[in-house]
C-alpha cells in the first residue's frame, strides 16, 4: 500500500516538527554564531565571516555567468520554429533523411535530429510515441477576484498560440469567496470565448471545505477534476492530454504550447508521464508601470528563473508549469493543504514516481505581472505578502526530510539526499546571507573593542572591497535587465530608462527588507507551528 503524499494536518510527529524547526534554527543560528565567535575570538569571527563573504562572491560570479548564458539560451529557444519541428515528428523517418547530414547552430538542432533518428528507428514507435497531431492541451486558469482587464489578455495569449485552438481545452476555476463579481466575470469570459477553443469550461470552487486550506491548490484540483470528466465524456485518451496551470495574469509566448508538444512527443510513453515541463517565468508584463522596488524584485525573480532553467538537476516547479493529465490524476491532482502548491507539486510527483521523475526546462517563456496595487503603500505591503508566501516553500524541507529519513523509504537515498541538501541550502542562503553581508564586517570589532588586531579592524574594509567586486554581477544584471525589457510604452519618455538603471541602488535594501525578512517571517511561523494555511492573493491591477 502506497504511503499518503499529503502534508499532515493538525499535530505532527516529533521528527516532522524537528524538520520544521530546523530551517529557522539554522537561519537564526548562522547570524548568532557570528556574534558568539566574535565575542570569544574575533579572529574566529573574522574567518567565519570571510568564508561566507567569499562563498557569496563565488556564487555572484556564477550568477553573472549563468545570467548571460541563460539569456542567450532563452533568446535562441524563442527563435525556433517549434511548429515546424512538431510537423517533422509526424513523419520522423522522412524528416531524418532530410536533416541528418545538415549542420545548424539553431537551438538544440542536433538533439532534434537525434530524436528523429531514435523514433524512426524504433520498431515499436507506433505504440511508444505520440504524434503531435494527437496531443491535446488543457490550460487551467484559477482566479479569486481578478478583473476582466487582467484575465482577458491572458486567455487571448492562449488563443493566439501557434498550436491549433481546436485541440485546446480551457478551464477557468474561480473561487466562491470571490463573490458575485468574479462569477459574473467568469460567465462573461465563457461567452466571449465561446467557440474559440475545443471547450471553455468554468468551475466554481466552494468555500470552507473541510481538510482544505484557503488557497489555490483546492481550486486547481476542482478544475482538474472537471477536465477529467470532460475528457471521459468526449472519449479523449487521457494520456494524450497535457495540462498547463496558469494564474490570471500569465501570458504565454505564442510558441509555448508547440514547445511543450514537441518535448512531450519526443519521449516514449513511460518517460513522458514521469516528467513535468517548467517554462521560464518572466515578470515583465507591466514592468514599465510598476514602482522601482517592485521592478527590482520582478527582474531579479525573472533572472533567477532563467538561471534555474540552466541547471535542470535543481529545477522544480514554480508558478506556471505543465504536466500530463494521466500523471496528475494518478497522484490525486495537486495538494489541497499547502499554499505553495506549485513547488510542492514537484515533490509530490517525485515521491509518487519513487524518484524516477524529472523536470524538463522549457526556455520559451510565460510572462507574468510585477506586483502593483492601487497605492504605493499597498503595493509595498502586497510585495512582502507575496514573497513570504513563496518563502513558505521552506515547509517542503520537513515534507521531503520526513519521507527521506524513513525506514520505509521508497526513493533512492543519495539522489534524494542531494536534492534535500540543495533545497535546504536555497532557503537558508536566502534568509541569512543578506544581513551577514550587509552588517557582518563590523561585528568582530564591535563585539570586542579591546582587541587591537589589524585583521579585525581592517575587516570592514576587506568586506567593502569584496562587495565592490561583487557589483560586477549587479552590472551584468542591469545590462541584461535592459535587454529583457518589453518595448517602452509611448506614454513614457526615453528618460524613463534612467530610472530603470538607477533603481538598482535599492538592491541591497530590498535584499534585506524583502528577501531576507520575508524568509525569516515564514521560517519563524514554521518554528512556532503557526502554519500559513491561507493563500493571500497578490493584487496586480492594470494601470489605466
N, C-alpha and C positions, 0 to 999 in steps of 0.2 A: 504493500500500500504506500502510495506517494505521500510525502510529508506536505503539510499545508505551506503554500507560498505566501500567505498573508502575514502582514505585520500584526503582532499581538495587540489586542485591545485590553485596557484595564491593567491589572497587575502583571509585571514582567518577572521572569526568573532572575535569580541573583546574577547569573552570567550575562544576561541581556542588559540588566541595569548597569553592571560594571562597564560593559562596552558602550553604553550611552553616556556614562560619566567620563570615560577615558579621553575623548577629543577635547572637551573643555578643560579637563585637568592638565593635559599636556600644553594646551594653548596658554593657560594662565601660568602654568609651571615654568614654561620657557622664558617668560618675562621675569618671573620671580627669581628664577635661578640666576639671571644676570645680576640682580641686586645682591643676592646672597654671596655669590662668588666674589663680587666686587668688594663686599664688606670684609670678608675674611681674607681675601687675597686679590688685590686689584689687578695683579698680573694675570691671574687665572681668569678674572672677569674680562680683561682685555683680550686674552686669547680666545675665549668663548665668543665675544662679540666679533672679532676679526674673522673667525671661522664662519659665522652666519653672514657677515657682510660679503666675504669672498664668495661664498656659495651663491648668494643673491646676485653678485656681479656676473658670475659664470652663467647663471640662468638668464640674466638680462641679455647677455651676448647671444645665447642660444635663441632667445625670443626674437631678437632683431633679425637673425638669420632666417628663422622659420617664418617670420612675417613676410620677408621678401620672397622666399621660396613659395610660401602659401599663396601670396597674391598672384604670382606668376602662374601658378598651377590653376587657380580659380579662373583667371583670365583665359587660359588655354582651354579649359573644360567648357567655358561658355561659347567658344568659337566652333566647337564640334557640331556637325550636323547629326544629332542623335537620332533624328527621324530616319535619316538615310542608313545609319548603322543598324537600326531596328529592321529596316527593309532588307538589309543584307543577311540578317539572321533568319529571314523567311526561307531563303534558299542558300544555306551556308556553303554547300559544295560549289555552286556556281560562283559565289562571291569569293571564295577562297582561291579558285582558279584565276580569278581576275587580279586579286590583290597580293598573292603570296610572294611575287617577285618584285613588288614595289617597295620603295622606301619613303617614309614620310616622318616629319617632325611633329605631326599633329598629336594631340593629347592621346596617349595610350593606343596609338595606332598598331604597334607591334603586338600588344595584348589582344587587340581586336582580331588581328589575323590569327593569333593562337587560338582564340575562342572559335573562330570559323573552322579551323582545322580540327579542333577537338570534337566539335559537334558533328561535322561532316564525316569524320572517320569512325564514329561510334555506331556500331550496328543496331544498338537499341535506342538511338537518339529519339526515335518517334515516341517512345514511352517515357523517356527520361527528361526531355527538354520541351519547353513550350515555345510556340511561335509567338512573336509579339502581337500578331493579329488575334490571338486567343485571349489576351490579357484584358482584364477589367480593372479600372482604378476606382476606388471608393475614397472620397475626400470627406473626412469627418471634421466639421467645424463646431466648436462649442462656444456658447455665448451666455453672458449673465445679464448685463444691462447696456451693452454697446448699441450705438445708434446706426441708422441706415448709412450715414456718411463714412462709417468705419467698415462695415461689413460688405456693402455692395462692391467696392473696388476689389476686395479680396476674392469674392465669388467671380467677378469679371476676369480676374487674373487666371482663374482655373478655366473659365470659358475660352479665353484667348490662348490656351495652351496649344502646342503643335500636336498633341495627342487627340485623337478623334473624340468629340463630345459624346457621341452615341455609345461609347464604352466607358463613360464616366458616370458614377453614381454619387450624387451629392447628398450628404446627410447633415442637417443643421439641428443640433441639440441645444435647446435653451432651457434655462432654469425657471421653475415656477416662482422662486423667490425674487426673480427679476421683475415680477408684476405684469400688469396688462400691457405696458408699453413694449416690452421685449416680445411678448406673444404676438402683438399686432405687427411688429417689425418682421418677425419670422413668417407670418402669413403673407405679408406684402412681398417678401423676397421670393417665397414659393410661387406666388402669382406672377411676379416679374420674370422669373427664370423658367417658367413652365415651358416644356418642350426644348429647352436648351440642352439638357443632359439626358441620359437614358432615363434617369429618375431623379426627382428632387424630393427628398423625404425630410419632414420636420418632426421632432420629438420633444415632448416637454418632460423634464426630469422633476419629479415631485420633491418637495422639501421635507426634511425631517425623517428620512427613512432610517430605521434602527440599524446600527452596525456600519453606517457610512459617515465619513467626515463631510463637512460642508465644503465641497471643493469640486475641482474639475474632473477628477477620476471617475466618480459615480456617474456624472453626466456623459462622459466618454463611453462608459460601459453600456449605458442605456442606448446610446446612439449605435454602438456596435451590435447590440442585440437586435435592434430594429433592422440594421443592414443584413444580419444573418437571416432573419425571417424573409426579407425581400429576396435574397439570393435563392433561398429554398423555393419560394413561390414561383420564381422565374426560371427554375431549373438550371441555374448557373453553377458550374463546378466551383466550389469554394476555393480549391487550390489554384484557380486561375485569377483570383481576386487579391489585390494588394491594397492595403489601407494606408492613407496618409492623414495623420491628425494635424490640424492647424488651429491656431487661435483666430479670433475675428479680425485681427489686424495683419495677418500673414498674407503676403502676396508672392506667389511662386513665380519663378522665372519661367518664360514660355517653354523652355526646353526641359524643365524639371521632370515632368511625368514620362517623357521619352527616355530620359537618362535612367530613371528608375526601371522602366520597362526593359531597357537593354540589360542592366545589371541582373534583373530578375530572371530573364530568359537565358542569360549566358551561364547559368548554374543549373546543375541537374536537380531532379525533383527533391531528393533528400536534403541537399545542401541549401537550396533557396528557401526552404521552410525554416532553416536554422540561422537565418540572417535577418538583421534589421538594416535599414538604409537611412543614414544620417546626413542631411544636407548641411551646407554652410548657412547658418542663420546670421544675417546682416541687419543691424538695427539702423537702417538708413532711410526708411520711408519718409519720415518727417524731420530729418536731421537738421535742415535749414531753419525750421521753425522752433526747435527745442532750445531750452536755456543752456548756457555754456556748461555748467556742471553735468547736465544730462547728456550733452553731446560727447563729453569726455568719456563718460561711463558707457554710452552706446557704442562709440568707436572702439573702446578697449574691449568690450564684450565681443564685438564683431571680429576683432583680431584674434582674440582668444579662440573663437570658434574656427577661424581659418587655420590657426596653428594646430588645433586638435585634429583636424582632418589630415594633417601631415603625419600624424602619429596614430595609425589605426589600432595599435596594440593597447592604447589607453583611451580609445574613443568609446563613449557610451551615449545613450540617447539624451538629447537636450531639446526642449521646446518641440518644434515640428519634427516628425520622423515617420518613416514608412515601415510596415511590417505585413507579412502575409496574413490574410484573414484566417486561414486554417490554423496557423500557429496561435494567433490571438484567441480564437475560440477555444482551442485545446487547453490553454492556460487560464481560462476564465477572464479574458479581456484584460483590463487594467486593474490596478489596485484601487479599492474603494476606501482605503484607510490612511492615505498619505497625501499631503499637499504638494509633494514633488513627484507626481505620477510619471513624469517623462524620464528622468534619470533612474527612478526606481524600476521602471519597466525593463531596463537593461538587465538589472539583477534578477528580477523575476524570470526573465527569459533564460538567463544564464543558468540558473539553478533548475529550471524546468527541463532544459535540454542537457542537464548533468555536465555542464562545462563545454559541451560541443556547440558553441554559439559565438558569433562574432558580429561586429557592426561594420558595414561597408560604407566607407566615406563617399559621399556624393558632393562633388565640387561645384555643381550648379546650384546657386543659392535660392533660399527663400528669404524675402525681405520682410522686416518687421518694424514696428514703430519704436522710437525712443519714448520714454515716459514724458507725458505732458498733460497737466491738469489745468483747471481754469485760471488759477493764480500761481505765482511763483512759490509762496509758502506751501500750498497744497501739492505742487509738483515736487518740491524738495522732500516732503514727507512721503509722498507716493513712491518716490525712488527708493527711499530707505526700506519701505514696506516690501517692495519687490525684491530687493537684494537680500533681506533677511529671510524671505521665503525660499529663495534659491540656496542660501547658506544652510537652510534646514536639511539640505541633502546630506548633511553630516549624520542624520538619523540612519542612513544606509550603512554606516560603519558598523553599528550594532547588528543590523539585519544580516549583513554579509558575514561578520565575525561569528555570529550565533550559528549559522549553517556551516561555516568552515571548520570551526573548532568543535566538532561534534563527532562522537564515535560512529554515528550512522551517516557520516558524510557521503554524499553521492557525486561529488566533483573531485577532480584531481587536485591534490593538496598544493603542490608547489606552484602550479599555474594560477590557482585561485589566491594563494598567499601573496604572490607578486601583485596581483590586482588589488588585493586588500591593502597592501602597503602603499600603493600609488594612490588609492582612494583616500587613505588616512593622511598621507603627506599633502595632498592637494588642499584638504580642509585646514590642516594645521598651518601650512605655509600662508594661506590666505589670511589667517587670523592674526598670527603673532609677529610676522616679519615686518610689517609696516611700522608699528610702534618701536620696535627694536632698532630698525634702520634710522628712523627719524630722531630718536632721543637717546639711543643706547651709547653714543660716543661720550656722553657726559657722565654716565652712571659710575664707572670705576673711579673717576676723580671725585665726584660729589659724595660718594659713599665712604670715602676715606681721604679726607682733606689733609691728613698728616703725612700722607705718602708724598715723597718728593721725586719719585721715579720719573725720568723723562718720558719713558714709554707711555705711562699713564696720562701725563699732562699733554702729550702730543697726540693722544688718541683722537680727540675731536677733529684735529687737522687731517689725520690719516683717513678718518671716515669721510670727511668732506672731499678729499681727493678721489676716493673710491666712488662717491656719489657723483662727482663731476664726470668721471669716466663712464658711469652708468647712463649719463644723459645722452650718450651716443645712441642708446637704444630708444630713448624718447624721440630723438631727432629722426630716426628711421620710422618710428610710429607716425610722427607728424607728416613726413613725406608721403607715406602710403595712405594715410587718412585722407589727404587731399586728393590723391588719385582715385580713391574709392568713392568719393562724394558723388551723388547723383547731380545732374545739371542744376545750376543755380536758378531758382525761380526768378522771373522777371521783376517781381516786387522788391527784390533785394539788389542793392548796388554791388559793384565789384569790390568795394571796400569791406564788405561782409567777410571776404576771405581773410582779412587781417584778424578778425575776431576768431576765425577758425584755427588760426595759428596760436594767438595769444592765450586761448582757452587752456592750453596745456600747462600754463603756470599753475593751474589749480590741481594738477595731477597728484602731488604729494598730500595735499589736504583731503582730496577725495579718497585716496587710498586709506587714510586714517578714519575719516568721518563716516564713510560709506562701506567700503570693502571690509576693513578690519572690524569696525564697530558692529556692523550687521552680523558678521560671523560670530563675534563674541556673544551677541544677543541670542542667536539661535542655539549656540552650544551651551550657554547658561541655562536656557529653557530645558534642554535635554538633561543637563546635570541635575536639575531640580525636579525633573519629572513633570514639569508644566508643559505638556506637549502642545504643539501647534496643530490644531485639528480643524482650523477654518482657513479656507483659501481666500486671502484678501485680494480681491480683484484689483489690478492696477489700471487706473483710468488713463486712457490715451485719446484725448479729444482731438478733433480735427480743427486746426486753426483757420478761421474764416478770413 
